[in-house]
């Protein structure tokens, strides 16, 4: 049996979830990843991992509509797994299903319209009227969210989304044979990546955005008396927010750009503590950062905020702080840095829990069962 994983955009970081689903599925099925390429190239962290099937087009409705028939015809799977309730993925899946009677599974890993509500509901509704010209408009996504019940099955990444859309939880699993701490030497990795050999490294891995609370992390470390502590952001890009972070952090902040997925375990190995400082907002209520599972698999101590499913995921194997308290975040990091035994114990328990509940081995059979049921 072949499964088509439909991604809304091969050139954007939304490909990350589709990539994960494909890796889980390929243990039991033939898999292809199909989707439009709305940017210039395939999203760089996974650009060489698959022979992606795509159509080059623009994000505007009139541009995208021209290539819809070609995109539909690229789909060869017996089952479609559409990543995200967007026009460019779930919309295409529904058209293919209507045309050829192929079952569709809708995967929702973020509350898409929740991201828009960060500016306020009324402001979002007014601001997005001119954006109806784009396939990514709030109005199209909201409509497709309301049509989630048309899918033969649904999968979601966390409990908040499950309460809104139903379906089975498929977390952002990790291959614990690849994310394995015994594969790397921390000092050797730091030397390779030109990171400080003797300083304490607090790492944030991922694209820094305001709702992820990276500014709180930089402020927290900047307030510490310890002069040998650095924040390392892996995945930084050019933006006003990153410029603000640089001003906040000064010489306590080290920025590194996007990295191939294959290199992420090595970067995590360089850290003393992993920070996941999510803010409590509409954007984060329906989101579980995939990077928490990177850190757990690599046996790293984690400081995170009490947002979404993070308290449940890190129960017994992480340190949790209130989402808006820079002081509590600072104190938690300082306590961990002062206690190597606690860091090691938390890291060990985190990896054990990841292997048991969030590894490829743990999640693959569950996803395979869902595919078999719809077929």
C-alpha positions in Angstrom: 0.0 0.0 0.0 1.2 3.5 -0.8 0.5 6.5 1.4 0.7 10.1 0.0 1.7 12.7 2.6 0.4 16.1 1.4 2.2 19.1 2.8 0.9 22.6 2.3 4.3 24.0 1.2 7.5 22.2 0.4 9.5 25.4 0.8 8.4 26.2 4.4 9.0 24.8 7.8 5.5 23.2 7.8 7.3 20.5 5.8 8.8 19.3 9.1 5.6 17.7 10.2 5.0 16.0 6.9 8.6 14.8 6.9 8.0 13.2 10.4 4.8 11.5 9.3 6.5 10.1 6.3 9.3 8.7 8.4 6.8 7.0 10.7 4.8 5.6 7.8 7.7 4.3 5.7 8.3 1.6 8.3 5.1 -0.1 7.1 4.1 1.4 3.7 5.4 2.9 0.5 5.4 6.7 1.0 5.6 9.8 -1.1 5.6 13.4 -0.1 3.6 15.7 -2.4 2.9 19.4 -2.2 3.2 22.8 -3.9 6.5 24.7 -3.7 5.4 28.2 -2.9 9.0 29.5 -2.4 12.2 29.2 -4.4 13.4 25.9 -3.0 12.7 22.9 -0.8 12.9 23.7 3.0 16.6 23.4 3.6 16.8 21.2 6.7 15.2 18.2 4.9 15.8 19.1 1.3 17.8 16.0 0.4 15.8 13.4 2.4 13.1 12.5 -0.2 12.3 12.8 -3.9 9.6 15.4 -3.3 6.8 15.6 -5.9 5.9 19.2 -6.4 4.4 21.9 -8.6 6.1 25.3 -8.6 3.5 28.1 -8.1 2.7 31.2 -6.1 0.6 31.6 -3.0 -2.1 33.8 -4.6 -5.4 32.0 -5.3 -5.3 32.7 -9.0 -1.7 31.4 -9.3 -2.4 28.3 -7.3 -5.7 27.5 -9.0 -4.0 27.0 -12.4 -1.9 24.2 -11.1 -4.5 22.4 -8.9 -5.2 19.7 -11.6 -1.5 18.9 -12.0 -1.1 18.7 -8.2 -4.1 16.4 -7.8 -2.7 14.1 -10.6 0.7 13.8 -8.8 -1.0 11.9 -5.9 -0.5 8.2 -6.4 -1.3 6.9 -2.9 -4.0 4.5 -1.8 -4.5 6.7 1.3 -3.8 10.4 1.6 -2.5 11.9 4.8 -3.0 15.7 4.6 -0.8 17.8 6.9 -2.7 20.8 8.2 -6.2 22.0 7.3 -5.0 24.4 4.5 -6.2 24.9 1.0 -2.8 23.7 -0.4 -2.9 20.4 1.5 -6.3 19.3 2.9 -8.2 21.2 0.1 -6.2 19.2 -2.5 -6.8 16.0 -0.6 -10.6 16.5 -0.6 -10.5 17.2 -4.3 -8.6 14.0 -5.0 -10.9 12.0 -2.7 -13.9 13.3 -4.5 -12.4 12.5 -7.9 -11.0 9.0 -7.2 -12.7 7.9 -3.9 -9.4 7.8 -1.9 -9.6 7.9 1.9 -8.2 11.0 3.6 -6.6 11.4 7.0 -6.3 15.0 8.2 -3.3 15.7 10.5 -3.6 18.8 12.6 -0.4 19.6 14.6 -1.1 23.4 15.2 -4.2 25.4 15.9 -3.8 27.3 12.6 -6.4 30.0 13.2 -5.1 30.4 16.8 -1.8 31.8 15.4 -3.9 34.5 13.7 -5.8 35.4 16.9 -2.6 36.6 18.5 -3.5 40.0 17.2 -7.0 39.8 18.6 -10.1 38.3 17.0 -11.7 41.4 15.6 -8.4 42.8 14.3 -7.7 39.4 12.6 -11.0 39.3 10.9 -10.7 42.8 9.5 -7.0 42.5 8.6 -7.4 39.2 6.7 -10.1 40.4 4.3 -7.5 41.8 1.8 -5.6 38.6 2.3 -8.4 36.5 0.7 -6.3 36.8 -2.4 -3.8 34.4 -0.8 -4.3 30.6 -0.2 -3.1 31.0 3.3 -5.9 33.4 4.3 -7.4 33.0 7.8 -10.9 32.6 6.2 -9.9 29.6 4.0 -8.1 27.9 6.9 -11.0 28.5 9.2 -13.4 27.0 6.6 -11.2 23.9 6.2 -11.0 23.5 10.0 -14.8 23.5 10.1 -14.7 20.8 7.4 -12.3 18.5 9.3 -15.1 16.1 9.8 -15.1 15.2 6.1 -11.8 13.4 6.6 -12.1 9.6 7.1 -9.9 10.0 10.2 -8.0 12.7 12.1 -4.7 12.8 13.9 -3.6 15.6 16.2 -0.4 16.5 18.0 -1.8 17.4 21.5 -4.8 17.3 23.8 -6.0 20.8 23.1 -6.3 20.0 19.4 -8.0 16.7 20.3 -10.6 18.5 22.3 -11.3 20.8 19.3 -11.1 18.4 16.4 -11.2 14.9 17.9 -8.9 12.3 16.4 -6.0 10.3 17.7 -2.9 11.9 19.2 0.3 11.4 17.2 3.0 13.4 19.0 6.2 14.8 17.4 8.0 11.5 17.8 11.7 11.0 17.5 14.0 8.2 16.4 15.8 7.4 19.6 18.5 5.4 17.7 19.5 8.6 15.9 18.8 11.0 18.8 21.2 9.0 21.1 23.5 10.8 23.6 26.2 8.1 23.5 26.9 8.9 19.8 28.4 12.3 20.7 31.1 13.8 22.9 30.0 17.2 24.1 33.4 18.9 24.1 34.3 17.5 20.7 31.0 18.8 19.3 31.5 22.3 20.8 34.9 22.4 19.2 33.5 21.4 15.9 30.7 24.1 16.0 33.0 26.8 17.5 31.0 27.0 20.7 32.6 27.9 24.1 34.3 24.9 25.6 34.1 25.9 29.2 31.0 28.0 29.5 27.5 26.8 30.5 25.4 26.6 27.4 21.6 27.1 27.5 20.2 26.1 24.1 17.1 27.0 22.3 16.7 25.0 19.1 14.2 26.1 16.5 13.0 29.2 14.7 12.9 32.0 17.2 9.5 33.8 17.2 7.8 36.0 19.8 5.3 33.4 21.0 8.1 31.0 21.7 9.4 33.3 24.5 13.0 33.4 23.4 13.2 37.0 24.6 12.3 35.8 28.1 15.1 33.3 27.9 17.7 35.8 26.8 16.6 38.2 29.5 16.8 35.5 32.2 20.3 34.5 31.3 21.3 38.2 31.0 20.2 38.7 34.6 22.4 35.9 36.0 25.4 36.7 38.1 27.2 33.8 36.4 29.5 35.3 33.8 30.2 32.0 32.0 26.7 31.3 30.8 25.6 31.6 27.2 22.4 31.3 25.3 22.8 29.5 22.0 20.0 29.8 19.5 20.1 27.2 16.7 17.8 28.0 13.9 18.0 31.8 13.8 17.0 33.7 10.7 17.1 37.3 9.6 14.2 39.1 11.3 13.4 42.1 13.5 12.8 39.8 16.4 16.2 38.2 16.1 17.7 41.7 15.9 15.9 42.5 19.2 17.3 39.3 20.8 20.8 40.3 19.8 20.4 43.7 21.4 19.0 42.0 24.6 21.6 39.4 24.8 24.8 41.1 23.7 27.8 38.9 24.3 25.7 36.3 26.2 23.9 35.3 23.0 25.3 33.1 20.3 23.2 32.8 17.1 23.4 29.9 14.6 21.3 29.5 11.5 19.1 26.7 10.3 20.7 23.3 10.4 19.9 20.0 8.5 17.7 17.7 10.6 20.5 15.1 10.6 22.7 17.6 12.5 20.2 18.4 15.2 21.2 15.6 17.6 24.8 16.8 17.5 23.8 20.4 18.3 21.7 19.2 21.2 24.6 17.2 22.5 26.6 20.5 22.9 24.1 21.9 25.5 24.1 21.8 29.3 20.4 22.7 29.5 17.6 22.9 26.9 15.1 25.8 27.4 11.6 25.8 26.0 10.2 29.1 27.2 6.8 29.2 25.4 4.5 32.1 26.2 0.8 31.4 27.0 -1.0 32.7 23.9 -3.6 31.5 21.3 -0.6 30.5 19.1 0.9 28.2 21.8 -2.3 26.6 23.3 -2.6 24.3 20.4 1.1 23.7 19.9 3.7 21.3 21.4 7.2 22.3 20.3 8.8 19.3 18.6 12.1 20.3 20.1 11.1 19.0 23.5 11.3 15.5 22.1 14.7 16.2 20.6 16.0 17.2 24.1 14.3 14.2 25.8 15.7 11.7 23.3 19.2 13.2 23.8 18.9 12.9 27.6 19.2 16.6 28.3 17.7 18.5 31.4 14.9 20.7 30.2 13.4 23.9 31.6 10.0 24.6 30.1 6.9 26.7 30.7 3.6 25.4 31.8 1.9 25.7 28.4 -0.1 23.2 26.3 0.9 19.5 27.1 4.4 20.4 28.3 3.5 19.7 32.0 2.3 16.2 31.1 5.1 15.4 28.8 7.8 16.6 31.2 6.1 15.2 34.4 8.9 13.6 36.4 11.6 14.5 33.9 11.8 18.3 33.5 11.6 21.6 35.3 8.4 23.7 34.8 8.0 27.4 35.4 5.2 29.9 34.9 5.0 31.1 31.3 5.4 34.9 32.0 8.0 34.8 34.8 11.5 35.7 33.6 12.6 35.5 37.3 11.4 31.9 37.7 13.0 30.9 34.5 16.3 32.4 35.6 16.1 30.8 39.0 15.3 27.4 37.5 18.2 27.5 35.1 20.6 28.6 37.8 19.5 25.8 40.1 20.1 23.2 37.3 23.5 24.6 36.5 24.5 24.4 40.1 23.5 20.7 40.5 25.1 18.3 38.0 23.5 15.3 39.7 20.0 16.7 39.2 20.8 17.5 35.5 22.0 14.0 34.9 19.0 12.4 36.7 16.5 14.5 34.8 18.2 13.8 31.5 18.2 10.1 32.1 14.5 10.0 33.1 13.6 12.2 30.0 15.3 9.8 27.6 13.6 6.8 29.2 10.2 8.4 28.9 10.9 9.4 25.3 11.8 5.9 24.4 8.7 4.5 26.1 6.1 7.0 24.9 7.4 9.3 22.1 9.9 7.3 20.0 9.4 6.0 16.5 9.1 2.5 17.9 6.3 3.6 20.2 4.3 5.7 17.8 4.7 3.9 14.4 2.3 1.0 15.2 -0.4 3.4 16.3 -0.2 5.5 13.1 -0.1 2.3 10.9 -3.3 1.1 12.6 -5.1 4.4 11.7 -4.0 4.0 8.0 -5.2 0.4 7.9 -8.6 1.3 9.4 -9.4 3.9 6.8 -8.3 1.7 3.9 
